[in-house]
Amino acid sequence: MIISVVISSFILPFVGMFLDTYPAIKIVPLAFLFRCFTTYAFYLLNDPSSVWAYVVCVLMIVATILESNTVDSIFSKNLVKETRGMLCGL
């Protein structure tokens, strides 16, 4: 868990700059596919104590954070103010 926090703290500033440069609506499918790939890789694991298992778990957490940031970017930039307030309230 600590490893994923450290890796995420290095990756997220670059993800933020990338989301400011490119439209998030095109990046969201890629983020979901990355999460799908890591989930499938988790399904394929045979030994839960292997190094590959730790790598897959860290990548899954990073993919989840990437998904969250892309969706939040869409909410903060592209939605009408009233809709954004309603969805953030939910």
N, C-alpha and C positions, 0 to 999 in steps of 0.2 A: 504494500500500500504506500509506503514512504517513497519507494522508487517511482511509482506512477505520479506522485505529487511533484517530485523533483523534475521528472521529465516533462510533465505538463507545464510547470512554471517556466521552463525554457522554450517550449513549443508555442504556448498561447500568445505571447507577444507577436510572433510571426504570423500566427493565424489571424490575429486582429488586424495586422497590417494588410494581409491578403484579403480579408473581408472588406476592408475599406477601399481596396483597389478594384476588386471584381464584384459583380452583383451576386449577392448571397443566394438568390433564387437558382442560380446555376451550380452553386457549390453544395447545396443541401443534398441533392441526389448522390453526389460523390461521398459526402459524409455518411449517409445512410448505407451506401454500398460498402464503405470501409468498416462500419459497424457490423454489417451482415457478414463480411469476410472474417472478422475476428470471432464472431459468434460461431460460425461454421468451423473455424480452426479449433475453437474450444471443444466443439462436439467431437472432433477427430482425435483428441488427446487420449492416450492410453495410460500414461503414468502421471498422476497428479503432483508428484514430487520432482518431476524433471525440470530442467532449465527451460525447455520449450513451454511448459505449463506456465511458468512465471512470466515469460515473454508475452504469451498470448493474453494473460490476465492484465498485464500492464498496457498492452495495445488496446484491449477492450475498454479500459478506463479512459485512455486518451481518446479513443473514438467516440465515447459517450460525451466527453467534454467538448470535443469538436462539434458534434451534433448540436449540443445545447447552445454553443456560441453562434453557430450559423442560424439557428432558429431565432435566437434572441436578436441577432442582427437584422433579420427580416422584420421582426416586431418593432424594433426601435427606429428603423429607417423607412420602411415601405408601407406601413399601414396607416390608415386614417386615424387621427388622434382619438376619436371616440371608440373606434374598434380596438385600438391598442390598449386603451385604458380598461375596456371591458375584459379583454383576454388576459391582461396582466392581473386584473382583480380576481379572475377565476383561478 
